[in-house]
Amino acid sequence: MAKTSDKPRWMMHGITAEPVEGYLYSLLPPRDEVLVEIENAAAQRDIPIVGPAVARILHQLALITGAKNIFEMGSAIGYSTIWWARAVGDGGRVIYTDGDRKNADEARGYFERAGVVDRITIKVGDALELLSEQTQLFDIIFCDVDKEDYPRAFRLAVPKLRKGGLFVADNVLWSGKVTQENPVDASTKAIQEFNRLLYRSADLFTTILPIRDGLAVAIKA
């Protein structure tokens, strides 16, 4: 279903003042044809993606940490996956997860065209279950699953991170609804709990970046 708004969901969430956020997006260099195609598809079909401003942070985090092994919880049609895969470079590995086979098939086509398919392992199924099956430790785990699952994702992800690894999560400001004192919807309650878990964890040092819909970045001590 096409959106009625003139702005795609990945662009504006009301966290940053709209003129400031518009300015930030205006500074971004052009993306390549594959990324632009995914951005357009996401806008037309209301598919959740992180968008280019957040994606650049993800890419930068992987470069800063020298990440070579990334697990992505909730990959949709593979937009953020491509940014991760380009950052890990040759010999790196990104695990894509999504519960929808059609999403995965569409994403594979983008990966092939972007020239990164050899760096990506595609897994279809419940992202939390797929993570629980992993026996290795990861440099980065990225959380972008259903918001009600965020607290459980936290509990599963932290033991799967290497020391010095990053746990990164999208949508942690949830269009500002996290400020509600007594939220009625389960997703807002879950994100509030998730944010408390991040900041209270003795194993993590966390910062929430107020860009787009809020991006949490936590390093494992």
ABEGO torsion letter per residue (X at the ends): XBBABABBAAABAGABBAAAAAAAAAABBBBBAAAAAAAAAAAAAGBBBAEAAAAAAAAAAAAAAGBABBBBBGAEAGAAAAAAAAAAEBGBBBBBBBABAAAAAAAAAAAAAAGAAAABBBBBEBAAAAAAABABBBABBBBABBAAAAAAAAAAAAAABBBGBBBBBBGAAGGGAAABABBABAAAAAAAAAAAAAAABAABBBBBBBBEAEBBBBBBX
